[in-house]
Amino acid sequence: QVQLVESGGGLVQAGGSLRLSCAASGRTFSIATMAWFRQVPGQEREFVAASSWRYGPTYYADSVKGRFTISRDNARITAYLQMNGLKPEDTAVYYCAGSTSVVVTRVEEDYDNWGQGTQVTVSS
């Protein structure tokens, strides 16, 4: 199995930036796609960004397009989410997810491995 651990969350003022990290361990070779989701208490988990681990195609939610960037470091087996121009509505728990499928999707059910989340709070 693959273990994922997020880090980098915190409190930031509107307009600021954060970079989230998702470190993978275990059967990391099986990971084909990495993604980020976020969830506000009482709301459904929503898609943020996803990327092929090896081939690079990326997809973003409309709400973060142009502000967030997903990337990876193969040597460290770590995925990143660079978040710029943060808004209060970006406040949520952010989760990284991994899939053995090479298909990059926005669907929560397509991902087999999940981190425990990291809190991002954006103040106005």
The 8 nearest C-alpha neighbors of each residue, nearest first, counted from 0:
[[1, 26, 25, 2, 112, 27, 24, 29],
 [2, 0, 25, 26, 24, 27, 112, 3],
 [1, 3, 24, 23, 25, 0, 4, 112],
 [4, 2, 114, 23, 22, 113, 21, 1],
 [3, 5, 114, 22, 21, 23, 6, 2],
 [6, 4, 21, 20, 117, 116, 114, 22],
 [5, 7, 20, 19, 8, 117, 21, 4],
 [8, 6, 19, 18, 20, 9, 17, 5],
 [9, 7, 119, 118, 117, 6, 19, 17],
 [8, 10, 119, 120, 118, 11, 7, 17],
 [9, 11, 120, 121, 119, 12, 8, 122],
 [10, 12, 121, 15, 122, 120, 9, 13],
 [13, 11, 122, 121, 15, 123, 14, 10],
 [12, 14, 86, 123, 85, 15, 122, 121],
 [13, 15, 84, 85, 12, 86, 16, 83],
 [16, 14, 13, 85, 84, 12, 11, 83],
 [17, 15, 83, 82, 85, 84, 14, 18],
 [18, 16, 82, 81, 19, 83, 7, 15],
 [19, 17, 81, 80, 82, 7, 20, 79],
 [18, 20, 7, 80, 79, 6, 8, 81],
 [21, 19, 79, 6, 5, 78, 7, 22],
 [20, 22, 5, 78, 4, 77, 79, 3],
 [21, 23, 77, 4, 3, 76, 20, 5],
 [24, 22, 3, 2, 76, 77, 27, 21],
 [23, 25, 2, 27, 1, 26, 3, 22],
 [24, 26, 1, 27, 0, 2, 23, 28],
 [27, 25, 1, 28, 0, 29, 24, 30],
 [26, 28, 29, 25, 30, 24, 1, 23],
 [29, 27, 26, 30, 31, 25, 99, 1],
 [28, 30, 27, 99, 26, 31, 98, 1],
 [31, 29, 99, 28, 27, 98, 32, 97],
 [30, 32, 99, 101, 52, 100, 98, 51],
 [33, 31, 51, 52, 98, 97, 50, 30],
 [34, 32, 97, 50, 49, 96, 52, 51],
 [33, 35, 49, 96, 48, 95, 50, 97],
 [34, 36, 95, 48, 47, 94, 96, 49],
 [35, 37, 46, 47, 94, 45, 93, 95],
 [38, 36, 93, 92, 45, 44, 94, 91],
 [37, 39, 44, 91, 92, 45, 43, 40],
 [38, 40, 91, 42, 41, 92, 37, 44],
 [41, 39, 42, 38, 91, 43, 92, 44],
 [40, 42, 39, 43, 38, 44, 91, 92],
 [43, 41, 39, 40, 38, 44, 45, 37],
 [44, 42, 45, 38, 41, 39, 40, 37],
 [43, 45, 38, 37, 42, 36, 46, 39],
 [46, 44, 37, 36, 43, 38, 47, 107],
 [45, 47, 36, 105, 48, 60, 35, 37],
 [46, 48, 36, 60, 35, 59, 45, 37],
 [49, 47, 59, 35, 58, 34, 60, 46],
 [50, 48, 34, 58, 57, 33, 35, 103],
 [49, 51, 57, 33, 56, 32, 55, 52],
 [50, 52, 32, 55, 54, 56, 53, 31],
 [53, 51, 32, 31, 50, 54, 33, 55],
 [52, 54, 51, 55, 31, 32, 73, 50],
 [55, 53, 51, 52, 56, 50, 31, 101],
 [54, 56, 51, 50, 53, 57, 52, 70],
 [57, 55, 50, 51, 54, 58, 103, 49],
 [56, 58, 50, 49, 55, 51, 59, 48],
 [59, 57, 49, 48, 50, 60, 56, 103],
 [60, 58, 48, 64, 47, 61, 63, 49],
 [59, 61, 47, 62, 63, 64, 48, 46],
 [62, 60, 64, 63, 59, 47, 65, 58],
 [61, 63, 60, 64, 59, 47, 66, 65],
 [64, 62, 66, 61, 67, 60, 65, 59],
 [65, 63, 61, 66, 59, 62, 60, 67],
 [64, 66, 67, 63, 68, 61, 83, 59],
 [65, 67, 83, 63, 64, 84, 82, 68],
 [68, 66, 82, 81, 63, 83, 65, 64],
 [69, 67, 81, 80, 70, 82, 66, 65],
 [70, 68, 80, 79, 81, 48, 67, 50],
 [71, 69, 79, 78, 68, 80, 72, 50],
 [72, 70, 78, 77, 79, 73, 69, 52],
 [71, 73, 77, 75, 74, 76, 78, 70],
 [72, 74, 76, 75, 71, 77, 52, 53],
 [73, 75, 72, 76, 77, 71, 78, 22],
 [74, 76, 77, 73, 72, 22, 23, 71],
 [77, 75, 73, 74, 23, 72, 22, 78],
 [76, 78, 22, 75, 72, 21, 71, 23],
 [79, 77, 71, 21, 20, 70, 72, 22],
 [80, 78, 20, 70, 19, 69, 71, 21],
 [79, 81, 69, 19, 18, 68, 82, 70],
 [82, 80, 18, 68, 67, 17, 79, 69],
 [81, 83, 67, 17, 16, 18, 66, 80],
 [84, 82, 16, 66, 85, 67, 15, 81],
 [83, 85, 14, 15, 66, 16, 86, 82],
 [84, 86, 14, 13, 83, 15, 16, 89],
 [85, 87, 13, 88, 89, 121, 14, 84],
 [88, 86, 121, 89, 90, 122, 123, 13],
 [87, 89, 86, 90, 121, 91, 85, 120],
 [90, 88, 87, 86, 91, 85, 121, 120],
 [89, 91, 120, 88, 119, 121, 87, 92],
 [92, 90, 39, 38, 119, 37, 93, 118],
 [91, 93, 118, 38, 117, 37, 116, 119],
 [92, 94, 37, 116, 117, 36, 91, 118],
 [95, 93, 116, 36, 35, 114, 37, 96],
 [94, 96, 35, 114, 34, 113, 21, 36],
 [95, 97, 113, 34, 112, 33, 110, 35],
 [98, 96, 33, 112, 110, 32, 111, 30],
 [97, 99, 110, 32, 100, 111, 30, 31],
 [98, 100, 30, 31, 29, 101, 32, 97],
 [101, 99, 102, 98, 31, 32, 103, 30],
 [100, 102, 31, 32, 103, 99, 51, 98],
 [101, 103, 100, 104, 32, 51, 31, 98],
 [104, 102, 32, 51, 50, 101, 49, 105],
 [105, 103, 106, 102, 49, 109, 58, 107],
 [104, 106, 46, 107, 103, 49, 48, 58],
 [107, 105, 104, 108, 109, 46, 110, 45],
 [106, 108, 109, 110, 105, 46, 44, 45],
 [109, 107, 110, 106, 111, 105, 104, 98],
 [110, 108, 107, 106, 111, 98, 104, 100],
 [109, 111, 98, 108, 97, 107, 112, 96],
 [112, 110, 98, 97, 109, 113, 96, 99],
 [111, 113, 97, 96, 110, 1, 98, 114],
 [114, 112, 96, 95, 3, 97, 115, 111],
 [113, 115, 3, 4, 95, 116, 94, 5],
 [116, 114, 94, 113, 4, 117, 5, 3],
 [115, 117, 94, 93, 114, 92, 5, 118],
 [116, 118, 93, 8, 92, 5, 6, 119],
 [117, 119, 92, 8, 91, 9, 93, 120],
 [120, 118, 8, 9, 90, 91, 92, 10],
 [119, 121, 90, 10, 9, 11, 118, 122],
 [122, 120, 87, 11, 12, 90, 13, 10],
 [121, 123, 12, 13, 87, 11, 120, 10],
 [122, 13, 87, 12, 121, 86, 14, 11]]
